[in-house]
Amino acid sequence: MSLEKNKTIVRKMIEAINSQNLTLWDELMSPDFIVHMKTQKMQGLESNKKFVKDEIKAFPNLHVTIEDIIAKGNKVWVRLKETATHKGEYLGLAPTGNKLSYKSSHIRLLLSGV
């Protein structure tokens, strides 16, 4: 896969979050997709979609902006800015109405045939 195609896949993943249309992930990711986070590991497309759906439910105006994106080989590094307002329960925390904004970095490993 070309570097530009790999970056396009990651951009589409982010667009799917922003549009709250995670059915697009079905076309972009394999069913055994894995996310390693500092506190947990999510395995499988459906568990990853549930995680994001729970975030969207708690933060209905969640918006992710790509600030930087770099591809090399089958890896894509992306620096993101996320903004949202806490309007629903999240991880046992009642809605606060507080706005939040944070930045994060991710590395996506894209395998051929995806």
C-alpha positions, 0 to 999 in steps of 0.5 A: 500500500502506498504511503498516501493510501495509508494516511487516507485510511487513518484520515477516514477513521478520524472522519468516521468518528467526527461524523459519528458513522462508525460503520465506515470502520467496517470497511477500513479495519480488520475484525481482529483490529487491536488497540493498545492503550496505557490502561487497557488493550481492546481487541476486535473491531466491535470492542473498539467501535463500542469504546468510541460509541461510549465516548460519543455518548458521553461527549456528543460533540466530540471532534478530532482534528489531525494536527500532523500525520506521517507515514513510513512503511506500513505505519502511520503516526498521527498527532491529534487534538480532541475537543468535547463537552462532558454531557453523559456518564463516562466510566462511572463519572456523572456528566459535568458539562465541562469542556475538554481539549487534549492532544494525543499521538498514535501510531497505526500499523496498517497491514497489506490487504486492509 
